Amino acid sequence: MSFNTFGHIFRVTTWGESHGPALGCTVDGVPPGVALSEADLQPWMDKRKPGQNKFTTQRKEPDEVRILSGVFDGVTTGTPIQLMIENTDQRSKDYGEIAQAFRPGHADITYHQKYGVRDYRGGGRSSARETAARVAAGAVARAVLARLVPGLRITGYMVQMGVKGIDRARLDLAEVERNPFWCPDAAAAAEWAAYLDELRLAHNSVGAVIEVVAEGVPAGLGAPLYGKLDSDLAAAMMSINAVKGVEIGDGMASAALTGVENADEIRMGAAGPEFLSNHAGGILGGISTGQPVVCRFAVKPTSSILTPRRTVTVKGEEIDLITKGRHDPCVGIRAVPVGEAMMACVLLDHLLLDRGQTGGVRGVIG
């Protein structure tokens, strides 16, 4: 299997399977001299780890990340950073019944069709467990960004669960870490709790929409045509397991706007040009405007449910299958820190690309 690496200068290669002894990533392109320790990475890992409440899988993984290379005396050396996360709570026996059957909605059937062999224990590389490595890489990216762009801040939250969305008039980012859904609307979070409880007890699952916003992004990141910041950002989010749609700024809603409504008008402010709106999501022509970069992605419902679904076996037999094991009734909950991590990786990659091409030189306005 190839294509396990993403990024241009800041490059991340993930490795390992859901039920193997460990998983992790190799992070290359990190500038030397950046303070970095396992304690700096762990808080971000803790946001994603499973088993934290009844609304996520009950698999208990501490997700403790170890730095195996690339750091000496507490600072990065400029060489590849190897990160490892041990798997400690695998229950491979839960998957014995699907060794010869394909779970509907999963990558089981396509992996078999492409490779002729698959790791049926939790899906192997197709498992959402792989995203732990992405969060570890994102934590490294955040440490570098904190040094290079101290004012940059990345915040992710859930804006929709199933058909139930937030009321943006009540949006309060202080609420995000006060509920198990990373929801910025306290009233919506309370409604979602009852909604998800009902679905969970009915052996069902539901999808979600996650929004990730990066504030303090410098203008000038990205390149026209084939190096667009938004195209790389969309590809990064789309590569997350279970993601089925990505949009930047107003995204698909832009199709319903007129030119008058959609144009982000500009005026001169004390510190330079100021945009009066942000329909573009902080990116124009593939290049950041200096406004908040806004990205949303849709996560499909968890396919592993205890309700029988029709499928076939490797031999072509038609059967009804129940997927046993410990699974998220709404995998979108734990996708929030993953989306933040991918935003951090893409922004750092483009920051390093820009430093290499322009040296940070910018056109003067005013």
Phi, psi and chi 1 to 4 in degrees:
 res  aa     phi    psi   chi1   chi2   chi3   chi4
   1 MET       -  123.3  179.4 -172.1  -65.6      -
   2 SER  -104.1 -172.8   54.7      -      -      -
   3 PHE    62.0   53.0  -60.5  102.4      -      -
   4 ASN  -107.7   12.2  -65.6  -70.2      -      -
   5 THR  -123.0  139.5  -59.5      -      -      -
   6 PHE  -134.6  157.6   66.7   90.0      -      -
   7 GLY   104.1  162.0      -      -      -      -
   8 HIS  -107.8  -63.8  -56.3  -79.4      -      -
   9 ILE   -97.3  -50.0  -67.3 -179.0      -      -
  10 PHE   -83.9  102.5 -179.8   78.3      -      -
  11 ARG  -114.2  134.4  -66.8  173.9   61.4   81.0
  12 VAL  -122.8  126.8  177.7      -      -      -
  13 THR  -117.5  118.1  -58.6      -      -      -
  14 THR   -96.6  153.5   68.8      -      -      -
  15 TRP  -147.1  160.9   53.2  -93.1      -      -
  16 GLY   102.6  163.9      -      -      -      -
  17 GLU  -121.9  163.6  -69.1   80.4   34.6      -
  18 SER   -57.0  -40.5  173.8      -      -      -
  19 HIS  -114.3   18.9  -76.9 -123.4      -      -
  20 GLY   -81.5  179.7      -      -      -      -
  21 PRO   -67.4  -27.5   22.2  -33.1      -      -
  22 ALA  -163.1  166.9      -      -      -      -
  23 LEU  -142.8  171.5   51.0   80.8      -      -
  24 GLY   172.4 -157.1      -      -      -      -
  25 CYS  -155.9  157.9   60.4      -      -      -
  26 THR  -110.9  123.9  -56.8      -      -      -
  27 VAL  -110.9  118.9 -177.6      -      -      -
  28 ASP  -118.7  155.1 -156.8   -0.5      -      -
  29 GLY    92.4    9.0      -      -      -      -
  30 VAL   -77.1  128.3  176.0      -      -      -
  31 PRO   -60.9  150.5  -21.3   32.7      -      -
  32 PRO   -74.1  158.5   28.3  -35.1      -      -
  33 GLY    83.8   11.4      -      -      -      -
  34 VAL   -91.4  126.2  177.2      -      -      -
  35 ALA   -62.2  128.7      -      -      -      -
  36 LEU  -156.0  132.7 -172.0   69.8      -      -
  37 SER  -143.6  167.8   68.9      -      -      -
  38 GLU   -61.7  -32.5  -68.5  166.1   -8.2      -
  39 ALA   -65.6  -27.3      -      -      -      -
  40 ASP   -72.6  -30.2  -64.1  -38.8      -      -
  41 LEU   -85.8  -33.2  -51.3 -177.4      -      -
  42 GLN   -61.3  -38.4 -162.5   58.1   47.0      -
  43 PRO   -58.0  -35.4  -26.4   35.8      -      -
  44 TRP   -72.5  -35.3  -53.1  111.6      -      -
  45 MET   -65.0  -37.8  -58.9  -60.5  -61.0      -
  46 ASP   -65.2  -28.3  -69.8  -15.6      -      -
  47 LYS   -67.0  -31.0  -71.3 -176.8   67.8  173.8
  48 ARG   -96.5  -21.5 -165.6 -141.3   69.9   97.1
  49 LYS   -60.5  149.3   71.1 -178.8 -178.7 -178.4
  50 PRO   -77.3  169.8   29.9  -35.7      -      -
  51 GLY    74.8   21.3      -      -      -      -
  52 GLN   -86.8  -19.3  -61.0 -168.5   64.6      -
  53 ASN  -160.4  176.8   56.2   67.9      -      -
  54 LYS   -71.5  -10.1   67.2  179.0 -179.2  179.5
  55 PHE   -92.2    1.7  -61.3  112.9      -      -
  56 THR  -126.4  168.8   60.0      -      -      -
  57 THR   -53.8  144.9  171.9      -      -      -
  58 GLN   -89.9    9.5  -67.1  -51.6  -67.1      -
  59 ARG   -61.5  128.9  179.3  171.6  175.3  171.3
  60 LYS  -102.4  102.1  -60.3  -68.7 -174.8 -179.4
  61 GLU  -124.6  123.2  -67.8  -74.9   -1.6      -
  62 PRO   -68.3  -21.4   24.4  -33.4      -      -
  63 ASP    51.3   44.5  -82.7    0.3      -      -
  64 GLU   -79.7  123.3  -66.6  178.7   -4.3      -
  65 VAL   -96.3  136.6   60.2      -      -      -
  66 ARG  -114.9  136.3  -69.5  179.3   57.1 -164.7
  67 ILE   -93.3  116.6  -60.3  175.2      -      -
  68 LEU   -99.0  -19.8  -57.2 -176.1      -      -
  69 SER  -161.5  168.4   67.0      -      -      -
  70 GLY    87.3   -1.0      -      -      -      -
  71 VAL  -132.0  131.6  175.9      -      -      -
  72 PHE  -138.5  130.1  179.9   70.1      -      -
  73 ASP    54.5   35.5  -82.1  -10.3      -      -
  74 GLY    83.8    4.2      -      -      -      -
  75 VAL  -132.4  154.0  -62.4      -      -      -
  76 THR   -68.7  146.8   58.1      -      -      -
  77 THR  -101.1   -7.4   61.2      -      -      -
  78 GLY    91.3   -2.9      -      -      -      -
  79 THR   -97.8  167.8   59.4      -      -      -
  80 PRO   -56.2  136.1  -26.7   35.6      -      -
  81 ILE   -99.8  120.0  -62.6  173.6      -      -
  82 GLN  -101.3  124.5 -176.3   80.9  -10.6      -
  83 LEU  -117.6  136.3  -56.2  175.0      -      -
  84 MET  -129.9  138.4 -176.4  179.7   75.4      -
  85 ILE  -127.8  116.2  -54.5  148.2      -      -
  86 GLU   -76.6  143.3  -69.2 -172.3   46.3      -
  87 ASN   -90.3  126.1  -68.6  -35.7      -      -
  88 THR  -122.0   -9.5   62.7      -      -      -
  89 ASP  -132.7   48.9 -171.9   25.0      -      -
  90 GLN   -79.0  143.8  -49.0   97.4  -49.2      -
  91 ARG  -129.6   72.7  -69.6 -173.4 -170.5  173.3
  92 SER   -61.5  -26.4  -60.5      -      -      -
  93 LYS   -61.9  -24.4   61.3 -179.5  177.2   59.7
  94 ASP   -62.9  -18.5  -71.8  -14.2      -      -
  95 TYR  -107.6    6.4  -62.3   90.6      -      -
  96 GLY   -58.3  -35.6      -      -      -      -
  97 GLU   -73.5  -14.5  -66.5 -177.6   12.0      -
  98 ILE  -105.0    9.5   65.0  163.7      -      -
  99 ALA   -58.7  -31.9      -      -      -      -
 100 GLN  -116.0   10.3  -61.1  -60.4  -44.5      -
 101 ALA  -128.7  153.5      -      -      -      -
 102 PHE  -103.1  124.7  -56.9  115.2      -      -
 103 ARG   -74.4  123.2  -64.7  168.9  -65.7  175.4
 104 PRO   -59.3  135.4  -24.2   35.3      -      -
 105 GLY    89.2  -12.0      -      -      -      -
 106 HIS   -96.1  171.8  -88.4  -79.5      -      -
 107 ALA   -84.2    4.4      -      -      -      -
 108 ASP   -50.2  -50.7  -63.3  -13.8      -      -
 109 ILE   -70.4  -37.4 -167.6  165.5      -      -
 110 THR   -74.3  -36.0   50.8      -      -      -
 111 TYR   -61.3  -43.3  -89.8   49.8      -      -
 112 HIS   -65.4  -43.1  178.7   81.3      -      -
 113 GLN   -64.3  -34.9  -72.3  170.5  -40.9      -
 114 LYS   -82.8  -47.2 -177.9  173.5  178.7   65.1
 115 TYR  -104.4  -19.2  -59.4  110.0      -      -
 116 GLY    76.9    1.7      -      -      -      -
 117 VAL  -152.7  147.8   62.2      -      -      -
 118 ARG  -151.4  153.3   65.0 -176.3  172.1   93.7
 119 ASP   -90.8  102.7 -175.9  -12.8      -      -
 120 TYR   -77.4   -9.3   59.8   83.0      -      -
 121 ARG   -74.7   90.4  -54.3  165.2  -56.2  164.7
 122 GLY    75.6    5.4      -      -      -      -
 123 GLY    95.7   -3.6      -      -      -      -
 124 GLY    58.9 -121.4      -      -      -      -
 125 ARG   -72.0  -21.9  -72.3  -71.3  -75.7  167.2
 126 SER   -81.7   -3.6   69.1      -      -      -
 127 SER   -73.2  147.8  169.0      -      -      -
 128 ALA   -64.3  -11.3      -      -      -      -
 129 ARG   -60.9  -27.8  179.6   97.2 -174.1  106.1
 130 GLU   -58.7  -26.3 -176.8  -92.5   -9.7      -
 131 THR   -69.2  -14.7   60.8      -      -      -
 132 ALA   -60.0  -38.2      -      -      -      -
 133 ALA   -66.4  -37.0      -      -      -      -
 134 ARG   -64.4  -40.1  -61.3  170.7 -175.8 -115.9
 135 VAL   -65.8  -37.2  173.0      -      -      -
 136 ALA   -63.1  -44.1      -      -      -      -
 137 ALA   -63.8  -39.9      -      -      -      -
 138 GLY   -63.2  -33.4      -      -      -      -
 139 ALA   -66.3  -37.6      -      -      -      -
 140 VAL   -64.3  -45.5  174.5      -      -      -
 141 ALA   -59.2  -40.0      -      -      -      -
 142 ARG   -62.5  -39.7  -74.5  178.0 -171.9  -97.1
 143 ALA   -63.2  -40.2      -      -      -      -
 144 VAL   -70.3  -43.3 -178.5      -      -      -
 145 LEU   -61.0  -37.4  -73.6  169.5      -      -
 146 ALA   -61.5  -29.9      -      -      -      -
 147 ARG   -83.6  -41.0  174.5  171.1  173.9  175.2
 148 LEU   -83.2  -34.6  -60.2 -179.2      -      -
 149 VAL  -134.3   79.0 -168.5      -      -      -
 150 PRO   -56.4  -28.4  -23.8   33.8      -      -
 151 GLY   -87.8   -0.1      -      -      -      -
 152 LEU   -76.6  133.9 -165.8  150.1      -      -
 153 ARG  -135.6  131.8  178.8 -175.0  177.5 -172.0
 154 ILE  -115.0  126.7  -62.0  170.6      -      -
 155 THR  -132.4  127.9  -53.3      -      -      -
 156 GLY  -116.3  151.1      -      -      -      -
 157 TYR  -162.0  160.4   41.6   85.6      -      -
 158 MET   -90.8  131.3 -170.7 -175.8  -65.2      -
 159 VAL  -110.4  -10.2  -64.7      -      -      -
 160 GLN  -155.5  136.9 -176.9  176.8  -28.7      -
 161 MET  -125.6  115.8  179.1 -173.7  -71.7      -
 162 GLY    59.4 -127.6      -      -      -      -
 163 VAL   -91.3   -0.2  -62.7      -      -      -
 164 LYS  -100.8  116.5  -60.1  178.5 -178.3  -63.4
 165 GLY  -107.6  172.5      -      -      -      -
 166 ILE   -82.4  163.8   65.8  167.3      -      -
 167 ASP   -98.8  109.8 -178.1  -15.2      -      -
 168 ARG   -65.2  -16.8  -71.2 -169.9  177.3  -90.7
 169 ALA   -68.3  -21.4      -      -      -      -
 170 ARG  -103.2    7.1  -63.4 -166.9  -60.9 -107.5
 171 LEU   -60.0  122.1 -167.0  145.9      -      -
 172 ASP  -140.4  105.9  179.4    3.1      -      -
 173 LEU   -63.4  -19.7  -65.7 -177.6      -      -
 174 ALA   -66.7  -19.9      -      -      -      -
 175 GLU   -80.1  -17.7  -71.9  -69.6  -23.7      -
 176 VAL   -55.3  -42.5  171.0      -      -      -
 177 GLU   -96.1   11.8  -62.4 -162.9   23.7      -
 178 ARG   -99.1   -2.5  -66.3  175.3 -175.8  165.6
 179 ASN  -139.9  161.5   61.0   76.0      -      -
 180 PRO   -74.7   -1.9   26.8  -35.1      -      -
 181 PHE  -107.0    3.5  -51.9  114.7      -      -
 182 TRP    52.5   44.4  -50.0  106.9      -      -
 183 CYS  -101.2  129.9  176.7      -      -      -
 184 PRO   -85.3   10.9   32.9  -34.8      -      -
 185 ASP  -129.3  106.9  176.8  -10.4      -      -
 186 ALA   -60.0  -39.9      -      -      -      -
 187 ALA   -66.3  -41.4      -      -      -      -
 188 ALA   -65.3  -40.0      -      -      -      -
 189 ALA   -60.1  -40.7      -      -      -      -
 190 ALA   -65.0  -40.2      -      -      -      -
 191 GLU   -67.2  -40.0 -176.6 -178.9    7.3      -
 192 TRP   -63.8  -34.9  -67.4   -3.5      -      -
 193 ALA   -60.4  -46.0      -      -      -      -
 194 ALA   -68.2  -39.9      -      -      -      -
 195 TYR   -61.9  -47.6  177.6   50.5      -      -
 196 LEU   -72.1  -33.1 -166.6   55.0      -      -
 197 ASP   -59.5  -43.9 -112.8  -19.7      -      -
 198 GLU   -62.6  -44.1 -178.3  179.7  -29.1      -
 199 LEU   -67.0  -41.6  -74.2  166.5      -      -
 200 ARG   -62.6  -43.9 -178.3  173.1   58.5   87.6
 201 LEU   -70.9  -21.4  -65.7  173.2      -      -
 202 ALA   -90.6   10.7      -      -      -      -
 203 HIS    59.6   42.4  -61.4  158.0      -      -
 204 ASN  -127.5  176.7 -152.6  -14.2      -      -
 205 SER  -144.3  175.6   62.1      -      -      -
 206 VAL  -151.8  155.5   72.1      -      -      -
 207 GLY   -90.0 -176.5      -      -      -      -
 208 ALA  -159.4  163.9      -      -      -      -
 209 VAL  -121.9  129.1  176.0      -      -      -
 210 ILE  -110.7  138.2  -49.7  -56.3      -      -
 211 GLU  -114.8  133.8 -175.9  168.3  -78.8      -
 212 VAL  -124.0  126.9 -175.9      -      -      -
 213 VAL  -122.3  130.8  179.1      -      -      -
 214 ALA  -112.8  116.2      -      -      -      -
 215 GLU  -102.3  149.7  -60.9  174.7  -77.7      -
 216 GLY    81.1   18.6      -      -      -      -
 217 VAL   -74.9  126.1  177.3      -      -      -
 218 PRO   -63.7  148.9  -15.9   27.9      -      -
 219 ALA   -68.6  146.8      -      -      -      -
 220 GLY   102.6    2.1      -      -      -      -
 221 LEU   -84.0  139.4  -58.2 -170.7      -      -
 222 GLY   103.7  170.5      -      -      -      -
 223 ALA  -143.7  152.5      -      -      -      -
 224 PRO   -61.3  156.0  -20.2   31.8      -      -
 225 LEU    63.6  -97.1  -57.3 -179.6      -      -
 226 TYR   -95.1    2.0  -55.0  114.9      -      -
 227 GLY  -125.6   31.3      -      -      -      -
 228 LYS   -63.4  139.4  -68.7 -177.7  176.5 -178.5
 229 LEU   -61.3  -41.7  176.5   59.3      -      -
 230 ASP   -72.6  -30.2   42.6   -1.3      -      -
 231 SER   -70.6  -39.1   64.0      -      -      -
 232 ASP   -68.6  -37.4  -80.9   -4.9      -      -
 233 LEU   -66.1  -42.9 -171.5   57.0      -      -
 234 ALA   -63.9  -41.3      -      -      -      -
 235 ALA   -64.0  -40.1      -      -      -      -
 236 ALA   -64.1  -44.9      -      -      -      -
 237 MET   -69.0  -38.7  -62.6  -56.3 -178.6      -
 238 MET   -67.0  -23.1 -161.3   72.3 -167.8      -
 239 SER   -77.6  -10.9   73.7      -      -      -
 240 ILE   -70.3  133.9  -59.7  170.1      -      -
 241 ASN   -55.5  136.4  -65.4  -29.8      -      -
 242 ALA    81.8   -2.9      -      -      -      -
 243 VAL   -80.4  131.5  171.0      -      -      -
 244 LYS  -121.7   -2.4  -60.3  -58.8  -71.1 -175.8
 245 GLY  -163.3  144.0      -      -      -      -
 246 VAL  -136.6  142.1 -179.3      -      -      -
 247 GLU  -143.3  149.8   59.4 -178.0   15.3      -
 248 ILE  -112.1  133.6  -50.7  -64.2      -      -
 249 GLY    61.6 -132.2      -      -      -      -
 250 ASP   -71.7  -16.7  -76.8   -0.7      -      -
 251 GLY    54.6 -129.0      -      -      -      -
 252 MET   -62.3  -26.4  -61.0  -60.7  -71.9      -
 253 ALA   -67.3  -18.0      -      -      -      -
 254 SER   -60.5  -28.1  -60.7      -      -      -
 255 ALA   -65.2  -20.9      -      -      -      -
 256 ALA   -94.1   -1.7      -      -      -      -
 257 LEU   -94.2  156.9  -59.7  178.7      -      -
 258 THR   -91.2  167.5   65.4      -      -      -
 259 GLY   -60.2  -37.3      -      -      -      -
 260 VAL   -63.1  -42.0  169.0      -      -      -
 261 GLU   -72.3  -36.7  -65.6  168.0  -35.9      -
 262 ASN   -80.9  -28.0 -176.1   66.8      -      -
 263 ALA   -64.0  123.5      -      -      -      -
 264 ASP   -84.4   98.5  -66.4  -41.3      -      -
 265 GLU   -67.3  157.4  -63.7 -178.9  -78.7      -
 266 ILE  -129.2  139.7  -49.7  167.5      -      -
 267 ARG  -135.3  160.5  -76.8  -71.7 -178.2  -98.2
 268 MET   -84.9  131.6  -73.6  -59.0  -64.5      -
 269 GLY  -112.6 -177.2      -      -      -      -
 270 ALA   -62.4  -31.7      -      -      -      -
 271 ALA  -104.1    9.0      -      -      -      -
 272 GLY   127.0 -163.7      -      -      -      -
 273 PRO   -61.9  142.8  -20.0   31.6      -      -
 274 GLU  -130.3  131.2  -66.0 -178.9   -7.3      -
 275 PHE   -85.9  142.0  -70.1   85.4      -      -
 276 LEU   -91.1   -9.0  -53.6 -175.1      -      -
 277 SER  -155.9  177.2   57.4      -      -      -
 278 ASN  -142.8   51.0 -168.4   19.0      -      -
 279 HIS   -62.7  -27.7  -62.4  -68.3      -      -
 280 ALA   -78.0   -8.0      -      -      -      -
 281 GLY    68.8   29.3      -      -      -      -
 282 GLY    81.0    9.8      -      -      -      -
 283 ILE  -138.5  126.4  -55.8  172.5      -      -
 284 LEU  -128.8  129.5  -72.7  170.8      -      -
 285 GLY    61.0   25.3      -      -      -      -
 286 GLY    83.5    3.9      -      -      -      -
 287 ILE  -122.1  137.2  -59.0  170.7      -      -
 288 SER   -66.1  144.0   60.4      -      -      -
 289 THR   -96.3  -11.8   65.0      -      -      -
 290 GLY    98.8  -10.9      -      -      -      -
 291 GLN   -81.9  170.3  -68.5 -179.7  -79.7      -
 292 PRO   -58.2  134.0  -27.2   35.8      -      -
 293 VAL   -86.3  121.5  172.1      -      -      -
 294 VAL  -117.5  124.7 -178.6      -      -      -
 295 CYS  -135.2  139.4  178.1      -      -      -
 296 ARG  -127.0  146.6  -82.0  177.5  -60.9  -79.0
 297 PHE  -140.4  147.4   57.9   91.1      -      -
 298 ALA  -100.4  130.9      -      -      -      -
 299 VAL  -109.2  128.2 -178.6      -      -      -
 300 LYS   -72.7  164.3   69.8  177.7 -176.4  179.2
 301 PRO   -62.8  146.8  -18.4   29.9      -      -
 302 THR   -56.8  127.9  -49.2      -      -      -
 303 SER   -78.8  -22.5  -61.2      -      -      -
 304 SER   -82.4  102.0  -65.1      -      -      -
 305 ILE  -133.4  160.2   53.6  177.6      -      -
 306 LEU   -88.7   10.2  -70.0  170.2      -      -
 307 THR   -92.8  130.9  -61.6      -      -      -
 308 PRO   -58.8  135.9  -21.0   32.0      -      -
 309 ARG  -129.5  144.8  -61.3  -76.7   85.1 -169.9
 310 ARG   -77.3  137.7  -69.6  174.0  -68.0 -178.8
 311 THR  -157.2 -170.2 -170.3      -      -      -
 312 VAL  -131.6  162.3  -63.3      -      -      -
 313 THR   -97.4  175.0   68.1      -      -      -
 314 VAL   -58.4  -31.8  174.2      -      -      -
 315 LYS   -82.3   -2.1  -66.0 -179.0  179.5  179.6
 316 GLY    89.4   10.6      -      -      -      -
 317 GLU   -77.6  140.3  -57.3  162.2  -38.0      -
 318 GLU   -89.3  127.1  -64.8 -177.9  -12.2      -
 319 ILE  -140.2  168.1   63.3  169.7      -      -
 320 ASP  -103.3  133.0  -72.6  -10.6      -      -
 321 LEU  -125.3  134.1 -179.0   68.9      -      -
 322 ILE  -108.2  127.1  -67.5  176.0      -      -
 323 THR   -91.3  108.8  -54.9      -      -      -
 324 LYS   -84.3  171.7  -61.8  178.2 -178.5  178.2
 325 GLY   118.8 -170.7      -      -      -      -
 326 ARG  -111.8  114.2  -60.2  160.5  -65.3  173.3
 327 HIS  -135.7  156.3  -53.0  -73.5      -      -
 328 ASP   -77.1  126.5  -63.9  -87.1      -      -
 329 PRO   -67.9  -22.4   23.0  -31.9      -      -
 330 CYS  -143.8   95.2  178.3      -      -      -
 331 VAL   -66.4  -15.4   73.8      -      -      -
 332 GLY   -61.0  -24.9      -      -      -      -
 333 ILE   -59.6  -51.1  -63.1  171.8      -      -
 334 ARG   -82.6   -1.6  -68.1 -163.7  -61.7  126.3
 335 ALA   -79.1  -15.7      -      -      -      -
 336 VAL   -60.3  -54.9  171.7      -      -      -
 337 PRO   -65.8  -24.0   18.1  -29.1      -      -
 338 VAL   -69.5  -44.3 -177.8      -      -      -
 339 GLY   -61.2  -40.1      -      -      -      -
 340 GLU   -61.4  -42.2  -69.5 -178.1  -19.5      -
 341 ALA   -63.3  -43.4      -      -      -      -
 342 MET   -66.9  -36.4  -62.6  -52.9  -76.2      -
 343 MET   -61.0  -45.0  173.4   73.5   83.2      -
 344 ALA   -62.1  -43.5      -      -      -      -
 345 CYS   -63.2  -44.9  -70.5      -      -      -
 346 VAL   -67.2  -43.1  171.7      -      -      -
 347 LEU   -64.1  -42.1  -70.3  178.7      -      -
 348 LEU   -65.6  -41.8  175.8   57.7      -      -
 349 ASP   -57.5  -45.8 -168.5   29.3      -      -
 350 HIS   -73.1  -29.6  -85.4  -89.5      -      -
 351 LEU   -64.9  -43.6 -177.9   68.6      -      -
 352 LEU   -68.6  -37.4  -64.3  175.3      -      -
 353 LEU   -61.4  -43.1  -76.6  166.5      -      -
 354 ASP   -66.9  -40.5  176.7   66.9      -      -
 355 ARG   -60.9  -37.2  -80.3  158.3   48.0  108.9
 356 GLY   -71.6  -34.2      -      -      -      -
 357 GLN   -88.0  -46.5 -176.6 -174.9   29.0      -
 358 THR  -110.6  -13.4   72.7      -      -      -
 359 GLY    66.9   16.1      -      -      -      -
 360 GLY    84.5    4.6      -      -      -      -
 361 VAL   -69.1  137.6  175.0      -      -      -
 362 ARG  -129.3  150.7  -67.9  -70.3  180.0  -97.3
 363 GLY   -68.7  144.0      -      -      -      -
 364 VAL   -93.4  134.7  178.2      -      -      -
 365 ILE  -123.0  124.5  -60.7  176.1      -      -
 366 GLY    86.4      -      -      -      -      -
